[in-house]
């Protein structure tokens, strides 16, 4: 029996963040995932705040900041929080393992929502075009054999204050319509990115260590 072909990737799987980084900055992707330069992953006061909110939602523990905890309490939540999903996308070039963690998902319908924080406003078009939503649609389809018709993106607006980043009190939800075209387009995009990464990874030569 012929051995099943699997697309060879640095971490063995593709996540949304990997796909997005490859599309935006291939050289930075290589530094992080080929050379294991985790120190190059983006870190800022804004991203740290977003991680704090995500951790609170996942653990269901308050952050200790009254404004943030109030904003989090107003978000619509389902019964599964930040649970890892893995599924396999079969392509003519080989299988691709995909991984993602929707912020909140319904265990019966597989409906999901993504939460975002930040000062830059989200718009309906920006939310509708957001690749992360399409990636999770594909992941859930592969895992549960279902085609979702919609998803939601919830934005907690923040501002910089003398006490650090705080919510403004404005929360906006965007309903995103999902179609078969979105599913097919995302399949094609993910397949293309995986193949490109595999080619570059096969030619990769680790940097020489400088002797002391």
SVG drawing of the C-alpha trace seen along z (x, -y; Angstrom):
<svg xmlns="http://www.w3.org/2000/svg" viewBox="-27 -59 62 61">
<polyline fill="none" stroke="black" stroke-width="0.4" points="0.0,0.0 1.3,-3.4 2.2,-5.7 -0.2,-8.6 1.3,-11.9 1.3,-14.6 2.3,-18.2 5.6,-18.7 5.3,-21.8 7.7,-23.2 5.2,-22.7 3.3,-19.8 0.1,-21.9 -1.2,-25.2 -3.1,-27.7 -4.8,-30.9 -1.9,-33.0 0.6,-31.0 -1.4,-31.6 -1.9,-35.3 1.8,-35.8 3.0,-33.9 0.7,-36.0 1.9,-39.3 5.6,-38.7 7.2,-35.4 10.7,-36.3 9.4,-36.9 7.4,-33.6 10.7,-31.8 12.5,-33.4 9.8,-32.4 8.9,-29.0 12.0,-27.8 14.6,-29.3 12.3,-29.0 12.6,-32.7 9.6,-33.0 11.1,-36.2 10.1,-37.8 6.4,-37.2 4.5,-40.5 4.2,-41.7 2.9,-45.1 0.7,-46.6 -2.3,-46.1 -1.6,-42.4 -0.9,-41.8 -4.3,-43.3 -5.9,-41.1 -4.2,-38.0 -5.4,-39.0 -9.0,-39.2 -8.7,-35.8 -7.3,-34.1 -10.2,-35.5 -12.7,-34.2 -11.0,-30.8 -10.6,-30.3 -13.8,-32.1 -11.7,-34.1 -12.0,-37.8 -9.0,-40.0 -9.3,-42.2 -10.0,-45.3 -13.6,-46.4 -14.0,-48.0 -12.5,-45.0 -14.5,-42.4 -17.7,-44.4 -17.1,-44.4 -16.3,-40.7 -19.6,-40.0 -21.6,-41.6 -20.2,-39.4 -22.4,-36.6 -20.8,-33.3 -21.4,-29.6 -20.6,-26.5 -17.1,-25.8 -14.3,-28.4 -11.0,-28.4 -10.9,-24.7 -8.4,-23.4 -9.8,-21.8 -7.6,-19.8 -8.8,-18.5 -7.2,-17.3 -7.7,-19.0 -7.0,-16.5 -5.5,-17.9 -3.9,-16.5 -0.5,-17.3 -1.1,-15.7 -2.9,-16.1 -2.7,-19.3 -3.3,-19.3 -5.2,-22.5 -5.5,-23.7 -7.5,-26.5 -9.2,-27.6 -12.4,-29.6 -13.0,-31.9 -16.4,-30.5 -18.4,-27.7 -21.7,-26.0 -21.2,-22.2 -24.4,-21.3 -24.7,-23.7 -21.0,-24.5 -21.9,-28.2 -18.9,-30.3 -17.8,-33.9 -14.5,-35.6 -13.7,-38.4 -11.5,-41.4 -10.1,-44.2 -8.4,-47.4 -8.7,-51.1 -8.9,-50.8 -12.6,-50.4 -14.0,-47.3 -16.5,-47.7 -19.0,-45.3 -16.8,-44.9 -13.7,-44.4 -15.4,-41.7 -17.0,-40.1 -13.6,-39.9 -11.6,-38.7 -9.8,-35.5 -9.8,-34.1 -13.6,-33.6 -13.3,-31.8 -10.4,-29.6 -12.6,-28.5 -15.5,-27.9 -13.3,-25.5 -11.9,-23.9 -15.4,-23.2 -16.5,-21.9 -13.7,-19.4 -14.1,-18.3 -17.9,-18.1 -19.1,-17.9 -21.2,-21.0 -21.4,-24.2 -22.0,-27.1 -24.1,-29.9 -23.0,-32.7 -20.6,-33.6 -20.1,-36.6 -17.2,-38.9 -17.5,-41.0 -15.3,-44.0 -14.5,-45.6 -13.3,-49.1 -10.4,-50.2 -8.5,-53.4 -5.1,-54.3 -5.3,-55.9 -2.8,-56.9 -3.7,-53.5 -3.1,-51.5 -5.5,-50.1 -9.1,-50.2 -12.5,-49.5 -14.4,-52.6 -17.7,-50.9 -18.5,-50.4 -19.0,-46.8 -20.1,-46.1 -21.1,-42.8 -20.9,-42.0 -22.9,-39.2 -20.8,-37.5 -22.5,-35.7 -20.7,-32.5 -21.2,-30.8 -19.9,-27.8 -17.8,-30.2 -16.0,-31.2 -15.4,-27.6 -14.0,-26.8 -11.9,-29.9 -10.4,-29.3 -9.6,-25.7 -7.7,-26.9 -5.9,-29.6 -4.8,-27.3 -3.7,-24.6 -1.6,-27.1 0.0,-28.5 0.8,-25.1 2.4,-24.0 4.5,-27.2 5.7,-26.7 6.6,-23.0 8.7,-24.0 10.6,-26.7 10.9,-24.4 12.4,-21.6 15.2,-24.0 15.8,-25.5 19.4,-25.4 19.7,-26.3 22.0,-29.2 25.5,-28.2 26.3,-28.6 29.0,-31.2 31.6,-29.6 32.6,-31.4"/>
</svg>
